[in-house]
Amino acid sequence: MVEDQVNQSDPQVLTPNKNSVSLEEQEKKYTALETRKYICRAANAVRGLSTLGFIITSEIIRGVIDLSLSANLDIHDMLGSEFCVLVAEKEAERRSSNKKKR
């Protein structure tokens, strides 16, 4: 019985899957690294704005992303308290400048 189990090979291991995609084709389907980093920055911007209780608009999200890029922060540093302080200060400046324009 043990010999029968050893002699029988798994057909899935030996024959390639007809639906399998080559590595080159998989790389074409994946999102570029820079795009993924930008998406992560946008997600962290939303998380930070939500934590601070600010209204979330595309303009403000872009502003937070630009702030993180200009501060040369890593993506994971966007969730830190120091960056939240920067975002709060930037938002306060934006709101005060909007009031002056009116």
Steps between C-alpha positions, in 0.01 A plus 500: 500500500777743584676416174184573303477845654865575422479379140189700422602850406281801532388590146458865595865528597641346183281659235475877472160650551336605175376817669842592640646826379867556430696726731536763227125511447442533874740794519305679226179465700643632827476865592825694481684559827470879481125471447466268798702742715275788396190294581644422844571869556141582407368232736718628784390856426138393539583314821678802644226743403240266645696468824512879527129526423545716190274504198649284228503634144721415206663844523592449864624144435725630223626770736589243766675283242698801377586588859634150564705512180640846572590390854672197344317260730472127458150371446476339844612825666182667377313324782727641770402772742758745363345487156150538646619824662632619161169415335305682771721808462467494122122464524483792745700712255272399215188585696633836613598590144151403379343729761723791394394457137133539594 
